[in-house]
Amino acid sequence: MEDTLIGRLEERARRPDPTVVRLPGSGEETNLRDLLDRARFLAGDLHEAGVRPGDVVGVVLQNGTGFLTTLFGLMYAGAIPAPLALPHSLGGLDAYGRHLAAVAQDCDMRFLVTGVELRRLRGRLADGLDGGPVVLDLDTLPQVESRLCLPIDPDRPGFIQYTSGSTSAPKGVVLSQRAMATGVEAIVAAAQVTRDDTIGLWLPLFHDMGLVSVLVGLLAAGRLVVWRPADFVRRPAQWLAAFARENCTVCTAPNFFYDHLVAVADQFDSVPLDLSAWRVACNGAEPVQAHTVEEFTRVFARHGFAAGAVCPVYGMAEATLAVTFSEVGKGARTVWMDRAQLRGPGRAVSAEPGSVTAQALVSVGRPVPGMRVRIADSEAGEGLGAGAGRVGEVQIMGPAVTSGYHGRPRGEAFTADGWLRTGDLGFLDDDGELFIAGRDKNMVVVRGENFYAEDAEAVVRDLSGVYRNRCVAIAGSGSGSGSGSGGETLVLVVETALSDDGERADLEHRLTSTLTAALGLTEVKVRLVEPHWLPQTSSGKVQRNRVRAVLESGAV
């Protein structure tokens, strides 16, 4: 099993100092060797319960040793684990039930392993699960007290990651054991993880960034500290203090994580906080914002955080997470580009920093080991060659890349010559560093001109009255605030805590005038909503399709 993820982990576990795993929430502490041994016993229990090689088995469990032993136990039993979001992640039980049913049908799921996470909800979810997978409760599984470790084919489907999808419906990313091993080792190399590192994580393990980061820690770090998402979301300042006390050296998280910490930084004005051990702060899973990087670095410098620790990255579940990685220790690199020229396909053109027509873009580094990146014409799907500065769709190829989406034709995701279409637009500079300009699916066409949703969001998110920079831009039909044409318009949905009618009207005016000045965009509709209204995926991305559906229903 040397070419499999399990094989790599077993090799690490045989060393004298297997990775220590600590869970502050429960006070539990174990190590990789014990986790894998417990997983072999669980594999026997799962087999006794009816799980067979090749079965797709859903996993609905909180962050913890139960999740990890179940993941590895299913692999030992020859099954294909498919981690799924927890009930609170999808906005209500009805929506969650529909999600479970849709995923179960999509992958012909035979079993669903859970515990306390669904125990009290199973009655209310019965309709959605009726006729679907058999639900196995970890606490009531038959215990046969014998280990099971079936042979693992490194190239057969070994794992399915269901994407939460901010711009498309959830779909199952199929990864082989070889792809997973390759992807994890690529991150180990890019982040220079060693046994001297303590990796601290709070992201949900059903999310690709959370899961793969944990696998990186198990494979290469000395210690791995795993919190639950609520530990950070509910008390970010207390979480950061705990992160520092654990002397964590590596953390991976989306851009909003760093915004949240900046928002609570004043709580450390009179409280000691030492972040000098933090050497790699990966920022990815959503667009990396130059303002966020600058503010986080500035605010926490007085607490020992080094500017060189900032590590913007680019990745996706389809690549076993990492596509490109910034050089460790160099910090973030920001360039200012002309917005109009970034609407591609075409050439990226530099602009005066801070000018109203300029867009700040943060480099997300170079390809990780084994990964190839090219820029292609997003319409034709053909490579534009090695020329630097060309804007087009980012396409990738490599041994860590998925074989495709479960049950869908390969041509849906890949070009004729075998490159995965990411749907993201970007360019490579003369040094081979990648810059993401926007998402092809987030393009709004107004009067024949292309506008990125991310551009609109970037120019208004810092306006006073916008709640915690939370806003989303999507394409809509009908006239905007401009000429009254019936074509496509940009709809800007903005969270605000303002309640006074005059203040809200002023905010709407400032939003539209700012967009007009920065982008030359007049076809704009503004919708003000309450704080926390915007639905998000598990990684913090706004679910644009859900926002669009609500707007089209007339509910806002």
N, C-alpha and C positions, 0 to 999 in steps of 0.2 A: 504493500500500500504506500510505497515511497513517493508516488506521484499524486497522492491525494491529500486533501486538507487533514483528514484524520491521521494519515501517516506522518505528516509533518508535526502534528501536535503530539503524537505518541513519541516521536524522536525527542522532542523537547522535554516531555514528561520523564523520560528515562535518565535525564541528566541529574546530577546530585542536588540541584537547586531549582526545582520546577516552579513556575510562576505562582506567586502567592495571590490569591483572590480575596479581596475584602469587601464586605457589604455593610457600610455604616448604618443603614436603616435598621437592619436586623441584628447587627453586631456579629454576624457570621464571618468566619475566616476559614478558608480552605486553600487547596492548591490544585494545579492542573492535573497532577497524577491522581489525586483522589476524585476529581471531577470525572475523569475518563473511566476510572474503575466503577464509579457509581453508574455511569452511563451504560457500561456493559451489562450490569445487573438489570437496569431499566429496559435494555433491549430485549432481554429474556422475558420480562414481564409484558412488554408490548407484543411480543410474538405470541405469548400465551393468550393475550386478549384478541388475537386475530390479525394483527398487522403483518403484512407479508412484503417481500422484496418488490419494489416498483410501485407500491401504494403511495399516493399523495396524501400526506397527513398534515392537517392544519394545526397550528400551535398558537393558542391564545393564553399567554402567561406574562406576568409582570417581570421586570428586571430582577434577576436573582439566579441562584444556583439551579432552581427548578427549571428555568428556561434553558440554561446551558446543558444540563444533563439530559433534558428531553431532546434538544437539538442533536447532540452527539449520540444519544441512545437510538434515535430514529435512523441515523446514518449507519450505526453498527447493525441495526436490524434490516438494512437494505432498503429502507423506505426513503421517500423524498419529502423532507420537511418543508412546510410553507408557513413561515411566521405571519401572523395576521394582527392587525391593529386591535387595541383594547377598546371596549365599549365607549369610553369617554372621548375617544379620538375622532369620532365621526358624527357628532351632533345629534344625539337622541337615539333611543332604542329602535324606533321604526327604521331610521336610516341605517343603523348598524345591522339590524336583521336583514335588510335588503342587501347590504354589502356582503354579509356572510353567505347568503344564499347565492348571490351572483358569483362569488369566488368559488364556492363549492361546486357549482355547476360548470364553471369554466374549466376547472382542472380535474373534474370527476373525483372529487375528494372523498375518500372512503372513511377516514376517521378524523376527529377533531380532539386534540389533547388540551385539556384546560384544568382549572382548579377552582380556587375561590373566586377567580376573576369572573367566571360565568355561572357559578353554582346557584347564586340567588336570582339570576336573570333567566335561567333556562326556561322557566315556565312562560315568561313573557316573550321569549324568542322562539317558542315552540313552532309557530306557524312558519317562520323563516327556515327552520332546520328540519321541518317535517319531510320525511322521505329523503333527507340528505345524509351527511356523514354521521357515523356512530360517534357519540360523544364519550370520550374516555376521561375520567377524573383521576388525576395523579394520586389522590389520597385513597382511592378505592380500587386501584388496579390490583389484579391477582399477583401475588408475589411468589415467584417460583424459586428464588434464591439460587439462580444459576446464571452465569455470564453467557452472553451471546455476542459473537463478533464475526459476522458474515463477510466474505470477500467483497471488496468494493471495486467496481470498474471505474477507473479514473475519468473515462470519457463518456459515460452514460449520464443522463440527468441526475444530479445529486441534490438539487436544492431549487426551490422556486421562490423568488422574491416578488411579492405583489406590490407594485408601485402605487403610492397613494395618489399620484397624478394631479398636478396643479393645473394642467391644461388638457388632460385627456382622461378617459375612463381608466380605472385600475386594470392592469394587465400583468400576467405572470412572466417574469424574466427567468428563463431557465439557465442554470449554471451547472457545469460539471464539477466534480471534485477537483479535477486538474485546474480548471479555471479559477476556482476559489483559492487553491493553494498558490497559484501564480499571482493572483491579485493581491493576496495578503502579503506575500513575500516582497512584491514590488513596493508596497507602502512601507514595510520594514526598512527596505533599502533607502527609499526616498527620504523618510523621516529620521533615518539613522538611529533607529530604536535599538537599545542594548539592555542588558540585565541591570544596568545602573538606572534605568528609567522607571518611574512610577506613572502609569497612565490613569488619569482620572476622567470618568465619563458619567453623563446623566441622561444621554439620549435614549429613547426606547429601543430595546434590542430587536423589535420587529421592524425597525427602520434600517435601511442599508448602511447608513453612516454609523449608527450605533452598533450594529452587529459586527460589521467588518472591523471597526476600531477595537472592539473587544477581542476579536480573533487576533488582531495584530498584537495586542497586549499579551494574550495567552501564549503566542508563538515566540515572542522576543523580549518582552519586558521582564523586570524583576518582580514588580508588583502591579496589580490591577485593582483599582478602587472603583466600584460601580454603585452609583446612586440611582434612585428612581427619578423619573422626569419631574414629578411633583416636588421633589426636594429642591430643585432649582426654580421651577416656575413659580411656586408659592413664596419662596424665601430666597431670592437670588443672592442677597448680601450674605446671609448665613451660609449659603452653599459655598460662596467664594472663600469665606473664612475657613470653612472645613477643607476645601481644596488646598488652601495654603498650608494648613496644619498637617495635612498628609504628605507635604513636600512633593506634590505632583509636578511632573516635568513636561507632560504632554497632554493636550486636550484637543478634541475635534468637535466642532459645533458650527451651526449656520450663523450667518451674519447677525440675525436678530438677537442671538445670545450676547454678543458683545454690546449691542445697543442697550439691552436690559441691564447689563452690569454698569455701563456708564450712567444710566438713570439712577442707580442706587449708590454711586461712588461716594456721595457726601456722607453716607453712614460710616465711612472709614476715616473721616476727618480727625477724630479723636480716639480711634481704635487702631491698635497695631495691626498691620497687614504686610506680610512679606511674600512677594511674588517672584523673588529673585531665582527660585529654582525652576520656574516655568520657562522652558527653552523652546517649545514648539506649540504655537497656538494656531491650529489649522482653522481656516475660515472657508467654508464651502457649502454645498447643498442648495444654495440659492445665490443670486447675484451678490458679489462682494462689493460693498459700497466704500468708495474712497473716504468719504466723510466719517464713516464708522471706524475705519482703520486708524485714521488720524486722531479722532477723539479718544478712542480707547488707549492708544499709545500715549497720548498726552496726559490723560487723566490718571493712568495707573503707573506712570513713570516714577512718581514720588513714592510708590510702594514697591519699587524694585523691578517692575516689569521692563524688560529690555525691548527696544524697538525691533531688534533683529529676530525676536521670537515670533513675530507676526508671519504667518505662513499661508497666504492665499492659495487655494487649490481648486481644481475643477474635476468633477467626477459624476458618476451616476451608477445606479444598480446594474445597468447593462454592461458595465466595465469591471464588475466586482469592486466598485467604488472609484478608485483613482484613475484618472486619465492624465492629468498634469499636476505637477507639484512645484512650488517655489523652492528655491535653494535654501536649505536650513541655515539660519543665522544671518541672512542678508536682509530680512525684513521685506516690506511691501514696496512695490514699484508702481507708481501712478503716472499715466500719461494723459494729456488733454488732446482730444480729437474733435474734428468738426462733425457735429451731429448729422448734418444733411448727407455727408459723404459716407457715414456709417450705415446708411439705410440700404446699401448694397443691392445687387452685387456691384462691386467697383473697388476703389482703392481708398484705404484709410488715410486721412490727411490731418496733419497736426494743426492745432488751433491755439490761440492765446489762452494761457491758463486763467480760469475764472471768468472768461468772457461769456456773454449770454448765449452764444451759439456753440459753446464748447461743452463736451461731455468728458468727465473724468472717468477713466477706465483703469482698473487695477490688473496688473499681470497675474495670471494664475499659473505661471511657471512653464516648465518644459515637460514633455511626456515622461512618465515613469518608466522604469526598465521593462522592455518587452512591448510597450505600447507605441503605435504609430498614429500620427495625426495628420490629416490633410484638410485643406480648405477647398470646398467644391461649390459649383453653381447650384444653388438650392432648388432650382427648377429642373435643370437637366440631370442633376445627380452625378456630374462628371467632374473629376479633379481639375483644378486650375493650375496644377504644377507646383513647383517649389517657390514661386515668386512671393517675396515677403510683401506684406501690406495689402494683400487682396482680401476683400470682405466677402464672405460666403458661408455656406453651411459647414460646421465642424463635423468631420467624419472620422471614425476611428477603426483600428484593426489591431488585433493582438490575441495572444493565448488566453488572456483573462476576460475577453469579450464574450458575451452571451452567444449561444447558438441560435437564439431567437425567442419569440414569445410563445408561451404554451398554447397549442391549438391554432396558431395563426400562421399563414404562409410566410416563408422566409423573405419573400420579396417585399413584404410590408415594412420591414425594418432595414433591409440591406440593399445596396446598389448591385447592379449586375456583376460588378467585379469584386464583390465581397466586402465592402466597407459598410459599417453601421452608420446609418443616418441619425445624428443626435437631435436634429431639429433646432440646435442652437446656432446662432450666427456669430462669427468672430473673424480674427485674422492673426497671422503669425508675423512677428517683427523680424528684423535682420538677425537677431540673436536666437531665433527659434522659440521665443516665448509667446504663449497664447494669451489673447485678450478676447473676452466674450463681450460682444456688442449688444446682444439681445436674443430673444427667442423668436424663431421664425413664426411659430404659432401665435405669438403675441404681437404680431404686426397689425397695425390699423391703417387702412388705405383711405385717405381723404383727398378728394379731388385729384386722384391719380398719384398722389405722393404717399410714400411709406413712412410711417411713424412707429417707433418702438414703444410699447406700453411702458417699459422700464425707464425710457427717457422722460416720459410725462410724470411718472412717479418720482423720479429723482429730483426734478426741478421744483416740486411742490411739497415734498414730504417734510421739509424743515420749516414750513410756514407756521407762524403762531396760530393756534387754534386747531391744528391737525393733531389728533390724539396719538402720542408716542410714534409719530412718523408713519402711522398705519393708513395706507391708501392703496387702491388698485385701479388700474386703467384697463378697459376692455373695449372691444369694437361693438358698436351699436348701430341701429338703423334709425332713419329719420333725421330731422334737422337738429342742429345744435344751436349754440347761441349766435351763430353767424348768419349766413345768407338764407337759411330756410330750405336748402336743397334736400332732396329726399334720399341721398346716398348714405354711405357709411359715415359714422361720426365716432368720436372718442367719448366714452362715458367714464367719468372719474368718480369713483365711490370713495368717500373720505370719512373716516371715523372722527368724531369731534365730541367734546364734552360741553360745548357751548349750548346754552338753552335760550338765551335772549335772541329774539327774532332779528333785531338789528345787527347783532354780532354775527349771527349765522349768514345774513345777507352780505355783510362785509366780507366774510370768509369766502363765500361763493365768488364774489367779485374779484378778490385777490387771487383765487385759484385760476379763474379763467384768464385774467389779465397777465398772470405770470406765464401761463402756457402760451399765450399769444406772443409775448415778448421773447420767450426763450426758443420756441419751436415754430413760430409763425402759424400756429394752429388756432383757427377760430371755430371750427366745427366741434364744439365741446358741450357736453351735458354734465352737470355736477349733481351728485346725489349725496347728501349728508346723512350719515347713520350714527347710531349710538356706539360708544366704546365697546370693543370686543364683538362687534357685529360680524366682521369679516371672517368667514370660515377658513380654517387653515388645515394643511396636511400635518402629519406627525413631525415633519421637519421644520414647520413654521412657514411654509410657502402658502400664499393665499390660493384657495381653490377657485380659479377663475371661472371654470365651467359652472360651479354652483352659484357663484355671484351672478353670472349671466342668466342662469335659469330663473333665479329669484326676480331679477329685473324684468325679464320677459313675461313673468307671471303677473306683473303689476303690483307685487307686494311692497315695493318701495317707491 
